[in-house]
Every structure is written in C-alpha cells, then in structure tokens.
Amino acid sequence: MEQIPDKVWKCDLNSVESKRLAEELGIDLSSKEFMEKMWDYISDHNIMYYGYLRTMKMSFDKHDYLHAGAAYAHLLEAVAKHS
C-alpha cells in the first residue's frame, strides 16, 4: 500500500464507486471510525483478514481483477459490520 501514491488513494476514495460503496456499507471508508474498525477486525479475525489478502493477491496474479475486487468488497463489508 505504501507504493501507491496518496493522490491515487484520494482519487479512489472520491470516486463515484467508493462513495456508493460507503453509502451501502453505512460508513465513510476514509474516516477514523472505519480505520478503528479495520484494526479491531484485524485483531479479532486475523486469519480471515489474511485470507482476504491472499485471495486478492492470487486473483491479481491471475489477472482476475473482478474476483480481487469482490474479495476486497467482502473485506470492507466484514469490517463495516464488525463491532
């Protein structure tokens, strides 16, 4: 993630798709609240988290970007629902 320039992240978070996803999840993906939920999710469900990351990497390696995006969306949903 450190290799991706900040301007790319800002562009992505301001995209129509990211805004729509945030609305559906009910949380701003760039908010402090979401980041806290992410860290809590990683702490409580580290095996699931690494499973999502592994799925995304394997999908990217196979150029299966749809599957990688679906895994990413599932991760974001899991984090948003985590309490």
N, C-alpha and C positions, 0 to 999 in steps of 0.2 A: 504494500500500500504506500510505502514511503517513496516509491519510484514514480507514483502518479502525481503530477503537479497539482497544487492546490486549486488552480484555476479550472482544472478538469473536474475536480470534486464539486466545486461551486456551480459549474455549468450543469453537472448531473443533478445536483440537489434542487436546482431551479428549473429543471425540465418539466414539461407537462406530465410525463410519465411518473416522475418522482413525486410530484405534487398529488397526482391521482392516487398513487400507492399510499402516500401519507394519509390522505383522506380516508381511504378504505381501512387502513390499519388504525386510524384514530390517534396518531401521534406524529409529530414533526420529526423526521429522521435525522435532522441536524441539531436537535435540541439536546440540552444537558440531560433531560429526563430519559430520552432514548439511550444516550450513552451509558447512563447509570444502569438502565435495564439490560443493556448489552453486557456490561461487566458482571452483573448479577447472574445473567443467563449463562455466561461462560463459566462462572464459578460453580453454579449448580448443575450444569449439564455439559461439562467439558467434552465428554465423549460424543454427544450429539453435535456439538459445535464443530469439532474436528471432522466428524462425518460429513457435515455440510461442506466444509472447506475441501475435503478430499474429493467429494463428488464434483464440486465446481472445478477443481484443478484437472481432474480426469476428463471432464467434459470439455474444458478449454483445450486440453492436449489433443482431443479427438476432433476439435473444431465444431463441437456440438454446443453452440452458444445458446440455443433455446433451452437445453437441459441445464446448462450452467445458470442461466437466468432464473429458471424455475427453482433450482436449489437455493439461490440467493433470496428469492421471494419467500420461500418457505422458512428460511432462517430469519428473515425480518419479521415474518408473521409470528414465529415462535417467540422471538424477543419481545415483540409488542404485547403479546398475551401473557408474558411472564410477569409474575407479581412478587 
